[in-house]
Amino acid sequence: MKKKLYADNITHLLDQIVQVWEKGGFPLCSEICSSAVAYFAVVLFSRFRVPVLLVTGTTTEAESIAREIDEWISAEMGKELASEGSSVLVFPSWDVVPGEGQLPDSETVGRRLATLLSLSEGQVPSNAEGQLRKETQPKVRFICSPVSALVQKTYSLGALVPRSKMIRVGDELDPVGFLDWAVAYGYEVVGKVTQRGEIARKGGVLDVWPLSSAQPIRIEFFGNIIESIRAFDSLTQLSTGKLGSIWVPPAGELAFLRECAQEIEKKDGSDRAVSFIENLPSETVVLFVEPHRLKEHLDGYVRGVSPGDIAHFSPEALFSHFRVGTHKVGFVSELPGHLGVDGLHSWIKSEVNLEIEVVRFGIDSLEAYRPIRSGGIPPEVETAQRREFFHQLARWQRQGYTVRVFCSSEVEARRFEELWDEYIPLGFSVENGALVGVKPEPERGTLSGGFVWHDLKLVVVTDNEIFGRRRPITRRETCRHVLETSATFADLDLSELEVGDLVVHATYGIGKFVGLETVCRGSKPQDVTPTGETEYIVIEYAPRRSGDSPPKLYVPLSQAHLVSRYVGFRGSRVKLNTLGSKRWAKTRAQVERAVMDLASELLMIQAARMAHQGYAFGPDTPWQRELEGMFPYEETPDQLKAILETKADMEKPRPMDRLICGDVGFGKTEVAIRAAFKAVMDGKQVAVLAPTTVLAQQHYNTFRERMAPFPVSIELLSRFRSKKEQLEVIERLGRGAVDIVIGTHRLLQDDVIFKDLGLVIIDEEQRFGVVHKEKLKKLRFTVDVLTMTATPIPRTMYLALCGLRDISVIQTPPQNRLPVETFVIEQDDELIRKAILRELMRGGQVFYLHNRVNSIYQKAEYLKKLVPEARLVVAHGQMPSAQLERNMALFVDGKADVLLCTTIIENGIDIPRANTIIIDGAHKFGLSQLYQLRGRVGRYTHQAYAYLVLPRHAMLLRNVRQRISTIRQFSSLGSGFKVALRDLEIRGAGNILGREQSGHIAAVGFDLYCKLLKQAVETLRGKPVVTQPQVEVRFDFLALGPLPEGDTRVPAFLPPAYIPDIQQRIEIYRKLGQVDSLETLDALKRELEDRFGPMPEPVKLLFLVEELKVLAGDRQVNVLKVESNKLMISRRGEMIMSNGRFPRLRSNTVLGKLREIKRFLLRIPTQQPAGVESMPSHMPIREWSSTDVTSDDHAQSFSP
């Protein structure tokens, strides 16, 4: 039975707070530990029934408290507040340093506007002047905000609501007028909406990403009536759900603040810039959390505010407002009363005279009681500490305390119950008329830590105390679902191509990209601009004779799928092909013969490995399912696929050798954890290899965290352990007392002997040396091996793309992940200082990478002078192990702000608060290395920043310029594969599989080479390789493009009015060119209707022609031709006749003719399986009957 939220024995404390407010004073609620602040806020709301604002030092702290309040609402007042529509909001601070000249991140501004709109709920403009009337009270109950946000000016509700649009299904809205309004209020018109603050019009569809919305919005019109509102995914551009209405606020605050600075204000004062405080409902309780620390944050922030700044108030104005305002202001501190008062007086009395009275609550954390988990503590000591902690809980029960236990999963709850039964003996006596010693019933919830409130006789225990761990609060999040596509790394993207780049045309070979050209209407137009001109991709080829001008190939946009980027060698070594010559065909044939020999050799090697007998692991155990159920996020589709593929490989009686390729922070480690746990459940030992000591420590912490509720022995073997500790771990490994050992190359030394090794997990294998790789290669023939990488080396990628290596690619970014914003700068002290201060201001941490050990301490002195307010620690591979471990622990625990380090942090380091990295001497790093380093930040929901610091003139070096421009270009999520291939392109294909094969790669390009090798592998494996023939379509009644003047044919194409953006038209034409089944074509049709609205007639006809191509390709038909209603079909050079004659089309409409052709194709048998004789091409088809013509031949629409 739950105790009610607050009991009579603390009512006097709450009454004291009221008395202080009634006297005009300000209560200081002292001795409230940080883990109890959220619960205390919920208690206050339960008592006073007014909104509560909690003011914290940073946005990160505000978000953490908001999540905990959410958990307490669910646990305590879920049904009660659900009926009232309660919500917990965060009003973040701009993530820029005052005076920096940078604009705040659009997501931050959006969250601010979303909070303001939530406060304005029920307030709508009642007249043209925008005056407000209240319909209902706002439903906001809790708001969390950093103190710096309160001195930043923003909209008043009276100014924001009239400047925003409420869009509802069924409303009348002029699309053009709305577009003009959006542009006037800061939205940017683009071809495709991918970021907040963008808008795109596509016929009867408007895509817009309101700053206040988590997802972009698609508005579909029927005339001027809003027919539907849908959220859509910015990556796939596909709809994810329907909405009834949506607020669209202005695209920022700066324009409004400038307007106010010019004194364009209404007389009633409603249309002005205000502090966020002024937008709060009257009687709101405002609690300043840890005021002694808020002063430091606020002083550091306002130091950069210049006099007369249009975007900020002075702190004096903030506190003056509290004296005259209607809000109830108080302070919350973990310090004893007198210390808290001293800190407050030093801050507030300097601003304004406030009367402060202490109200002591005495809510203590469980830090003094909790078990400690550390790598240096023996397991038996950990067990003894946990037993004592459980006995303390039982003692509190005997003293009449209510013990409430919160676990984040059912698995942890069950494990708590098992531990209670194990540690607490039965037979407690009845004391004071109540049965004590009863096992507490665990509740579901994720809290940062527990506490004990002695006056309330309440103990709150979390799984962090139970299992002796520390972790940030997380909530189960939904992934972003990415639609699988047949696109490859070399697909044509005009935005990535520069004039002079090499491309490959499937028919004509290697040429040079010249650009896009528009040509006036000709006899064979394929795509036109709105002015009636045709657009072509222009490729330049080598001239036939010396001295001739290079010929150009004009490729219509509808054939863009035939063109791909050339990846192989750059520079003069690549010879352009000649139009009309046979060299390209001969080269391709030569490469096809070579790859057949190579495929045979590689398959023999693979067969030899598969011939070895391995261990077949059993099916998943109940504990395996429990571990997987504890994962705090929803698995992404391809992450789940990788997990299933890995476990399926482990259950086969041959050694597994699987590569997990996924971008930084995309969830590769979770795949490894589940595989390791599966091996342990089968009685096998697991070795996890990491290239650096720091990464090994990170994996050690992560594995222990995830497996804490289970009796799994996990140890670390690296130089972070003393010689004695290492020998103890090795001895325990030999007798099977260690289940999982995590370490560096130390694990590969001869003295490390396992009792029963079953699985080896290798993180970033390319970072190990040659000797280590040879030992790993031998392991692959005896045990299961799982390898993880973010940027695969060319050889690994090559084998995987060709189907010769088992690979699982994780390419779905986690929900709300933002790309890292990358800046390339010269050494600039002021800019570096502001970059560090910006991160510190929002409660974050900074990596400063300086890869020179001999000068790293001079750099430390430089940074201490540059940013004296930052706490700095140094980490590099040559420092003593104990000091390195201590410094890393300080940074991981948030007790240091800046980590000055070498590339020791390159792989796998995952620190949520670290969201800025400064790379000193970035020109000295390779492309993949820069990508890995940048991946150390931006692993959570905050906007992250990477600064590449270069010396003067470094960008003049060609290779440096290529690497730096590439790392800036590929800043989108999931670019690791592209970065690896561009690295290959910059450095040249090199000796991937020998000098001869590198020559073949150079001859045809990496993309085509991989396709040919894959076909050779499939052929040698005995699988039929069915290639869709290029079907030539020539209908005298249909033009595959818009019509020249005087042409009477009907057009079938993608009109620019339907898809205005040229890159998106190329994308759709490419997808059409890659369609190989009717199912794929139907999916593409649904995608177009979702993204661009109902298809106009030319697009419908184009899709029906593509359907005919698919049907013809299935039947190995090469040519579909209609002249004067005669249907001529050619297969393998022979005509298909009907009783010795060409079939005649009887319909008078284009749609009817196309349907007749479709029915005729359906009567031709499809390609037969290998070994089955197919119908001869000349075999007559039955007589074409007039009854085959349906009665709807004259219909004007169709559904492919």
VEXMAR-493772 format. One record per residue (C-alpha): x, y, z. Coordinates in steps of 0.5 Angstrom, whole numbers, plus 500, padded with zeros to 3 digits. Each point is the difference from the previous one (the first is absolute). Layout:
# VEXMAR-493772
XYZ/...
This chain:
# VEXMAR-493772
500500500/503507498/501505505/496507498/505505497/501504506/497498507/498505506/507499503/503505494/494504500/503505505/506501495/496502494/496505505/506503502/502501492/493503499/501505507/507502497/496502493/494504504/505504503/503502494/507496501/503494496/501493503/506497499/499492501/506497502/503493501/497497494/504496496/500500492/497494499/494502504/499507496/495497495/496496506/500507504/497504494/494495499/499500508/499508499/496499494/495495504/500505506/499507496/497498493/504505496/505499495/507499502/506503497/507497502/506504498/507496499/507502498/500497493/495497495/502493501/499501508/493502498/498495495/503495505/495502506/494501494/501492499/500499507/494504501/496496495/502493503/497503507/494502496/499493497/501497507/496505505/495504496/500496493/492499500/499507504/504504495/499497494/492502500/503507501/505499494/506502504/507501497/507501501/503505496/508502499/501508498/508499498/505505500/503503493/506495499/504506498/505505504/498507500/503504495/503494496/496502494/497493499/493498499/496496505/499493498/493499496/498494505/502504506/496506498/494495498/500497507/499507503/495502495/496493501/500502508/497507498/495497496/498495505/499506505/496503495/495494500/493503500/502507498/498501492/500507496/493503501/501505495/504503494/504504505/502493503/498502507/499493504/494497504/501494505/495494498/503496505/506500505/507497498/501493502/507501502/502497507/508500500/505504496/508499501/504505497/508502501/501507503/503503494/494499496/496505505/504506498/499499493/495503496/494497497/493501497/495502505/494495499/496506497/505501495/502493498/492497499/498505495/507499496/499492500/495496496/495495502/499495494/494495501/498495495/494502497/502508500/500504494/507503499/503503494/507496498/503505497/498505505/503495506/506500496/501507500/498501507/506494502/505504496/498507503/501496507/507497499/499493496/504499495/497497493/504494498/499494495/500495506/498501507/506497504/501505506/496504505/498507497/499497492/494500496/499497493/494500495/498495496/494501496/494498505/505499505/504504505/505497504/502504506/505499507/497505505/505501505/496498506/499493497/504494501/498498492/499503494/493501498/496499493/494503498/496498495/495505496/494499496/499506497/501505506/497495505/505496505/498493498/506497505/505501504/506495501/506499504/506498495/507497501/505505498/505494497/495496496/495506499/494495501/494501505/501497507/493502503/494505499/498506504/494504501/503507501/507503501/503507502/505503496/504505503/505505497/506497498/504504506/501505505/505505498/496504495/494501505/506503505/503504494/493503499/499501507/506504501/498504494/494502505/495497496/495499506/493500501/497505505/497495505/507497500/498493498/504500494/507500503/506496502/500497507/503495505/498493500/497502507/495505498/497494496/498496505/493499504/499505506/502496506/505495497/505498505/507501498/505496503/508502499/504493501/506501503/501507500/507500502/502497493/495504496/504506502/506497497/496498493/497507500/506504501/504496495/494501495/499508501/507501499/500500493/493504499/502507498/496507502/494501496/500493498/493499496/499492502/501501508/498503507/504501505/500495506/498506505/494501495/498493501/500500508/497507500/494496496/499495506/499506505/494503496/498493497/494496502/505493500/502497506/507499500/505495504/506497500/502493501/507498502/504493503/504505504/498501508/496506501/506505502/504498494/495501495/498507503/507502500/500498492/494503499/502507503/506500496/496500494/493503501/502505505/504503495/495501495/493501504/499500508/496493501/497497506/503493501/497495505/503493501/495494500/504494501/497493497/506495501/499496494/507496499/503496495/501493500/508501498/502498507/497493500/500498492/505494498/506503496/501496494/508501497/504496496/505500506/495497505/500492501/493497498/500498507/500507503/495502495/495495503/502501507/498508498/494498497/497495506/502506505/496505495/494495500/500499508/500508501/493500496/498495504/502504506/496506498/494495499/500498507/501508502/493501496/503503494/496498493/505498495/499501493/504496495/500503493/503495494/500502493/498494497/497493502/506496500/504505505/493500505/501492500/507500501/499505506/495495503/505494499/505504504/495502505/498493501/508498500/502505505/494502505/499494504/492498502/497500507/500507501/496502506/494504501/502507503/495505501/494496498/503500493/503495496/507502498/505497495/495499495/503500493/499507497/496499493/505503495/497506495/501502493/504506499/507503498/503505506/507503500/500497508/497499506/499504507/497499507/496506502/500499508/494504502/495497495/503493502/501498492/506497497/501500492/504495497/502499493/504495496/506504500/501499507/498492500/505499495/505505502/500504493/500507498/496502493/497506497/492499500/498498493/493498498/498495495/500503493/497499493/505499494/500503494/497495495/504500493/498498494/504495497/502502493/504497494/505506500/507499500/506505502/501502493/493502499/500507496/499506505/501506496/501504506/506496502/503500492/505506498/501501493/506496498/498494505/501493496/493496499/499494497/494499495/498492500/500500492/505505498/506499506/504506504/499507498/500507503/494503503/499507497/494502503/493501499/497503493/494503498/498499493/494502496/495496498/502495495/498493497/501496506/499504506/500496506/499505506/499507500/500507504/494504501/502504494/500494495/507499500/503493501/505498506/506495498/506498504/506501496/506495500/506502496/504494497/507499496/501503493/501495495/506503497/505505503/498507499/492499499/496503506/497495505/493497498/495501505/494495502/494503502/496496505/493501501/498501508/495493498/507496499/504503506/500493503/505498495/505505503/504499506/506503503/507497498/503497506/507498499/506504499/500508499/505504495/503498493/500493501/493499498/499500493/493503497/496495496/499502493/493500497/499495494/506496502/500493502/505501506/495501505/496493498/507496500/502503506/494498504/500493497/508499502/498502507/494495500/505495499/505502505/495501505/497493499/507497501/501504507/493498502/502493499/506501505/496504505/495495500/505494501/503504506/493501503/498493499/506498504/498504506/493497500/503493500/502501507/496497505/498505505/495501506/493500499/497505506/493498502/493504499/499506505/499499507/495504504/505504503/503502493/493503499/500503507/506504498/498502493/493502503/505505505/502504494/498507501/498501493/496497494/505497496/501503493/498495494/507499497/502499508/495495501/502496493/507500502/499497507/496495497/505498495/505500505/496495504/499496494/507499498/502498508/495495499/503497494/505494501/505504496/505506503/496507499/504505497/495506500/502508499/495505503/501506496/496506503/501508501/503502506/495500506/495496496/500494504/505495499/502499507/493497502/501495494/506498503/497500507/495495498/504495497/505500506/494499504/498494496/507497500/500500508/493497500/503494497/506500504/505503496/505505501/500507496/506504498/499507498/506504497/501507500/505504496/501505506/500500508/495505500/495497495/501493504/498504507/494503496/498493498/501497507/496505503/494499495/500492500/500501508/494505500/496496495/501493503/500503508/494496501/503493498/505496503/505501495/508501502/503505495/507502501/505505497/507499497/504506498/505504503/495504505/501493504/506499504/504494498/498496506/492502498/502498493/503493503/494499504/495501494/504495496/500495505/493500501/499500492/504494500/495496505/494503497/498505506/500506495/494500494/502506496/507503500/500507497/507503498/505502495/506496496/502498507/494494499/504498494/507498504/502493501/499500507/492501500/497493499/492499501/497494502/494500495/501506495/493500496/500507497/505506498/497507499/505505497/499507499/503504495/505494497/503505496/504503506/503494502/507499497/503494495/502495506/493501503/496499494/504494498/498497507/493502499/500497493/501493503/495501505/495501495/500492498/499498507/495505504/494504498/503507498/496507500/503506497/498507501/502506496/497507498/504502494/502493497/507500497/500499492/501492500/495499505/495504497/502497493/499493502/493502504/497503494/502494495/496495505/507497502/499502508/494500504/499507502/494503503/499508499/497504505/498507497/494502504/502506504/497500507/494505501/501507501/507499498/503507497/506500495/506503503/501507497/507501498/505506499/507501497/503505503/507503501/504501507/495505503/501501508/493504500/496495496/503494504/498503507/493501497/499493498/502498507/496505503/494498496/500493502/502501507/494505501/495494498/503496505/504496495/507497499/506501495/505496497/506504498/504495495/508502500/504494497/507501503/502498506/506504501/496506499/493498503/502504507/502506497/493500497/497499506/503506503/498504494/492497501/501502507/501507499/495500494/495498504/501500507/493498502/501493497/502494504/505497496/503493500/505497496/500493497/505496495/503493499/507501503/497503507/500495506/494495500/498503507/500507498/497499493/494496503/499505505/500506495/495496496/495498506/500508502/498501493/495495499/497502507/499507498/505503504/505502495/497505494/506499495/504494498/506502497/502493497/503496494/497496495/499495506/493502500/499498492/496494501/494499504/500505505/493501502/499506505/493503499/502507503/506501495/497504494/505504497/507498498/506504498/505496495/507504500/504499494/494496496/504500494/505495503/494495500/497495495/493501498/497493503/504503507/497507499/493496500/501496506/503506504/494504498/495494502/502501507/495505501/493501498/498493502/494503504/494505498/504506501/503504494/508498500/505504497/507498497/506505499/505498495/506505502/505501494/506504500/501505494/500498493/499493502/494500495/504501494/503493501/495496495/499494504/499504506/495504497/496493497/500497507/498506504/494502494/498493501/499500507/496506500/496497494/498494503/498503507/493496499/498494504/503493498/505503495/506495503/499496494/500506495/506502504/504494499/499500492/502507500/506498503/501495495/499505495/505505502/505495502/499495494/498493500/506498502/502493501/493497502/501493498/507501496/503504494/496497495/493501503/501507501/502501493/493497498/497504506/503506496/497498493/493500502/499503507/499497507/492500499/500496494/506496502/496498506/494498496/504496495/503496506/494499503/496497494/506495499/500498507/492498499/502497494/505495503/496499506/495497495/495506501/496502494/502507498/494503497/502507497/494504498/501502493/500508498/493500496/499505495/493503499/498504494/493501499/498505495/494502504/504502506/505505502/505498506/501507501/496507499/498501493/503505494/496505497/495496495/501493503/493497501/503494505/498500507/506501505/502495505/506503505/501504507/498507499/504505504/493503502/499493504/507500502/503506500/507499503/505497494/504495505/493497503/498499492/507496499/499496506/493498498/502499493/506496503/495496504/496498494/506498496/502495506/492497501/501493499/493497502/493503500/500500508/506505500/496504494/494500505/504502506/503506496/493502497/498500508/506504501/499506495/492500502/503501507/505505499/497504494/493499500/495497495/504498493/498504494/499497494/507500497/502496506/495495500/502498493/507500501/499495506/496496495/505500495/505498506/495494502/501498492/507500501/500496506/496495497/504500493/506499504/497494504/499497493/507502497/497504495/505506498/495504495/493503501/498504494/493502497/500503493/493501497/497496505/504494499/503497506/508498499/503496505/507497500/503495504/508498499/500503493/493497498/493502499/494497504/495500495/492498501/499495494/505502496/498508501/501505504/495501505/495506499/498505505/493502500/499505505/499507498/503503507/507500503/498497506/496494496/506499496/505499506/495495503/500496494/507500499/500498508/495494498/504498494/507499505/496496505/499495495/507499499/504495504/505503505/507498500/500493503/505497505/507498498/500493497/493501497/499501493/496506498/495502495/503501493/500508498/496498494/495496503/493503498/496503505/492499500/496504495/499507503/493501502/495506500/497497506/507502503/498507500/497502506/494505501/504505504/505502494/497507500/501501507/505506502/503498506/503493503/504497505/506496498/
